[in-house]
Amino acid sequence: MSNDSDAFDPTASEMEALKRLEQGAVQIDLGLPVAPSERLVDLGFVATTADGEPALTARGLALVRHH
């Protein structure tokens, strides 16, 4: 059985951002963008919390664990 995340091929920087979100370590001083790429948000891998912070969704977590 295939899911949508199988067809998504993240860039290296997108994958790094997802991994850092999983670790709760997205920081400006690490050279990562303040906001996740629009593509990650549009595809449902990242959402925005009520505080305006990026958050990994269940779908994003599945992608991180798949890679």
N, C-alpha and C positions, 0 to 999 in steps of 0.2 A: 504494500500500500504506500502510495506516494503522497506527500503533502506539499503545499505551496513553497515551503522553505527549501525543499529539495531543488527547485528550479531557480532559486535566487542565488546568484554568484556575487557575494560581497567583495568589495575591493579590500585590499590589505588594511587601509585606514579605517574603513567601516567595521571590519572584523575586530580591529584593535579597540575601537570605540565601544563596540558591543561587549567585549571582554572586560573592559574597564568599568562599564556600567554594571556588569554582573558583580564585580568586586566592590562597587560603590566608590570607585577611585577616579572619577572624571574630575580633573582639575585643570585650570587654565595653565598653570606652570609646567604641565607635562606636554604642552604644545597641542593639546587636543582642542577641537572647536568647542566653544561654549554651548552651542546648540548642535544636536546630532544632525547628520545630513537629512535633507528633506526626503530623500528616497527611503531612508530607514523609517521615518515617521509615516510616510504615505503607504508603505507596505505593511505597517502595523508591527514592526519589530521594536519600536521605541514609542513611548507615549510621554506626555507632559503631565506632571503632578499638579495638584492645586496650587502649589508654591511656585510653579513655573520651572521646576527642575526636570531634566530628562530622566526617564525611568524605563528600564527594560521590561517588556511585556513577556507573557508566557511564550508567545511565538518567538520573540527575540532570544529568550533563554534556550529554547529548543534549538535554535540555529547555532548558538554558541556551543552547546553540548554536542551538536552534530559535527562541528568542525573540530 
